[in-house]
Structure formats: C-alpha cells, structure tokens
Amino acid sequence: MADDALFQALLRLGDNTLVLGHRVSEWCGKAPVLEEDIALANVALDLIGQTQMWLGYAAEVEGAGRSADDLAFLRDAWEFRNVLLVERPNDDFAVTMMRQFLFDAAHKALLTGLTQSSDPRIAEIAAKSVKEVTYHLERSSETVIALGDGTAESHDRMQRALDLLWPYAGELFASDDIDAEMADRGLMPDPASLRPAWDQTVAATLAEATLTRPEDDFAHKGGRSGKMHSEHLGHMLAQMQWLQRAYPGAQW
C-alpha cells in the first residue's frame, strides 16, 4: 500500500466513531426518557455519518477495492483501531454519559486540530464534523454536571462511572510512530498535544459536577494499535456484522 500510515490513521478516526456510534444506538427505544432516547439516537447518527466519511476516505487511500461498508462489516476485531474506551459496554445511563463526555472533550479538540490539516479532504470532513461534536460535548457536559450535582444517588452513580472509565481515557492521547508521521506531514495533530486542552475541559466540568478526578493516571492501551481489544468488541461486532457475514454482498 502506498500510504499505510495514512490508512491506519484514518481507520483510527473511523473506528472510534463507528464503535461508539453503535454503542450509543443500543439505547434506542430504551433510554430513561423520550427526549434522551431521541437525543442519543441523533448522536449515534452523527457518529455513523462521520464514520462513512472517514472509512470512505480510508478505503480510497487503501486502493484495494473495498468500501466504507466493507471496512465496517467485514473486518475482524483485531483489525479495528478504536480506543478501548468506546467499546466499553453501556452499563447504566451514568456510564454511557460519562463515556460520551470523556470522548467528546477529546474528539472536539482533535477535530478542531484536523480542520488545519494539510490534506483538504481531512480538513473538510473535520470542519463538518466539529459542528456536530460541539453539540455533543455541550450536551454530555451538561448532563454530567446535572447528574453529578443532582441527588445523592445520581452523584454516586456518576462518580462510579468516572472511576470505572478513567483508566481508559489516557489512550486517547497515546502517541506512536504513525501519529508522529501524521504530525510531521501536517496531516493530523499529535494526540499527546491535545491532552492539556482536554484536562482543562474535564477539570472544569468535574468541578461543577462536584465529582472527584481519580489521582491514578494509569491507562489501558492496545486498541489504537489493534494489539489488544477487550472481549466487549467481539461481542459487539457479532451483533453489528451478522447480516453481512451471513449474506455476503447483500444489498437493499
């Protein structure tokens, strides 16, 4: 492949939005209230729309005749390049919204940086997506604050969610040789460079939510490289991919 580093970097962008979009869509018809049901469905649709653009471009860069759908439905778990955070199960509403907030804060910073990419296609996709993600972050941060500073039970559930997910947030900013090459070529910002802005956003929101930031910064890793995914991704893909696996090439 002429540009494997760019292909891998685009997979990371598309796989994050694909996996999280599918996770959020699992709430459809089961959210706590009707307004949340619709809002979560809209967030999922936004993320899947972004997936089509990122994976569509990745397929073009690969030049192997595959489409965005092929990359989404016909790869095995070890070929995915998403961070471990987004494949975590929904658990309860607190975990779902805390996961969304931690990801949104990093996602907005990343997309803002991508709007300055030397690749016009990347800059164009980022410019379109950052408008949606700005809303996602606004909504998820407001929910974290409302529940964290709400009742004793909602506070305890949000603190539990934060403690559970915090060890998965660090991978969002873990850099490797692919990231270094993308940064050197002016295509994408180094993830590590986004951490200060994320820390500032998260600290302000957690303070307003009366939640305590965990002190340990240990981070689970392996999702972005594909070296180690959790068992949760395989279970999710079995559900997401079964139609294309059972009926290859099916169209409707």
Disulfide bonds with the S-S distance in Angstrom:
none
